Amino acid sequence: MITYTKGNGTNKRSAIKIIGAHGEFDGIDSEYNLVSLIFKIIKKDWTLLWQELYLDGERAYRLIIKDEDG
């Protein structure tokens, strides 16, 4: 079962953590599911402009930049 921690995701301290993902693809699917829940339907309500993965020790953070006019 995939769950998400509370946080607004605006910086590393308030990052939303994905709990229960097994492996890279499960984690990526969980990220897109969370983003869809927050920002509605991908490619209809918004468009992904850019994303970048930041590594900090054993933790990974993904920065997502979106266009609401999408």
N, C-alpha and C positions, 0 to 999 in steps of 0.2 A: 504494500500500500504506500503510495506517494503522499507525503504531507509537506507543507511549507511553513516555515517559521514566520512569525509576525515581524514586519519591518516594512519600511516604505521603499527600500531599494535605491535611495538617492545617493548613497555613499557606502563605503566598505563597512562602517560601523552599523549601518541599518540595512545591510544586505539581506535579501530574502534567501534563506537556505532551503535547499531541497533535501528532504529526508526520505530515505528508502529507495533511492534510485540505485539500480545495479548495473554498473557499466556505463560506458560513454554514451551509447545510443539511447539508453533509458533516461539518462540525465538530460540529454539534448531534447528528447521528446517532452520531458517534464518542464524544461525551460520554456519551450514554445507553448505548451499548454497553459502555463502560468501567465505568460505574456498575453495570450489570447483572452484569458479570464479578465485581465486588467484592462486591456486596450480593445476589447471586442474582437472582431473577425479580422485576421491577417489578410492583407491585400484588398480588403473592402473598406474597413474603417481607418486603416493606417498602412503605411509601407515602411519596411525596414530599409533604412538608409545606410547604416553602418553598424558593425559590431566588432568588438575586440575582446580577447581573452587576456586577463591579467593573472599571473601566477604570483602568489605570496607564500612562500614555503610550500606546505602541502595543500594549501587552499587555492582554488581557482575562482575568479570573479569574471563575469561577462558584462561588458558595457554595451548597451543597446541604444542606438540613436534612431528615432523614428520620425516620420513625417505624417502629421495628422491629416493633411490634405489628400494623402495617398491615393 
